[in-house]
Amino acid sequence: MRKSPWVLLIFVLIGGLMGGILGEILHVMAPQGNIQSIFSTHFTPGISPPLTIDLVLLKLTLGFTIKVNLLSILGMFIGVYLYKNV
């Protein structure tokens, strides 16, 4: 059976989303210390500030940021693993 790349994308996105949610929960619930600092560290690649094109009649704004932490990356790897084994 041939697997679709769209299914892989869905698995990776869901894995990253679940990992990101778990990271945010751990950030709030974990006591102050090493665990909280490790799991709350994130980086945000993207376009900041957003690109704005003003054409007088139409104004376009394009921008995005992605908040990535350790657990979201781990969730993406788990999504790829599940994709290969399902």
N, C-alpha and C positions, 0 to 999 in steps of 0.2 A: 504494500500500500504506500502510495506517495504522499508525503506530508507537505502541506502548504507553508510557504514562508509567512503568510498572514497569521497562521496558528502560532508559529514561533513568536511573532511579534506580540500577540495577545498574551502568551505565556510569560514573556519577559516583562511586559507592562504590568500585568497582574502581580507577578513576583516582586517587582520593584515597588509597586504601590503598597502591597502588604508589608514589605520590609520597611518602607518609609513610615507607615502607620505604626508599626511595632516600635520603631526607633523613637517616634514622638511620644508614644505611651511610656517607653522606658525613660525618656528624658524627664517626664513629669513625675513618674512614680519612683524612680531609683533614688536612693539617698545620695547626698552630696559626696563626691569622691571620685575615684578613678573610673568606676563603671559609668557614671553619668557623663564624665568628660569624654570618655571614649565614644559612647554612643550618641552624644549630642553634637559631636563635631561634624560639620557638613560643609560642602562647597556648592556654590551656585553658578554654574556656567550659563551663559546666555547673553542676551543683548540688554544692557542696562546703561543708560536710560534708553527707552524705546526710540526707534528710528521714526521720525515724523516727516512726511512729505506733504507740503501744503500746495495744492493746485488751484487755489482760490475757490473754485466751485466744489472741490472735493478735498478732504483732508484724510490722508491715510496714516495710520500708526501701526507699526509692526514691532513686536517685541516678545520675548519669552525668557523665562528663567526656569531652571530645573534645580531643585534642592535635592542633592544626593548625599546620603550618609552611608555608614558602613553596613547597616542592615538592609538598606535598599539594594546595594550592590550584591550582598549575599542572597537576597530574594530573587534578583535577576539570574544569578547562577543556578539557583534551585529551579527557576522556571525553565531554563535551558535543559537542565538535567531531567526534569519531568517530561519535557517535550520529546527528548530522545528515547525515553523509556516507556512512553504511553503509546 
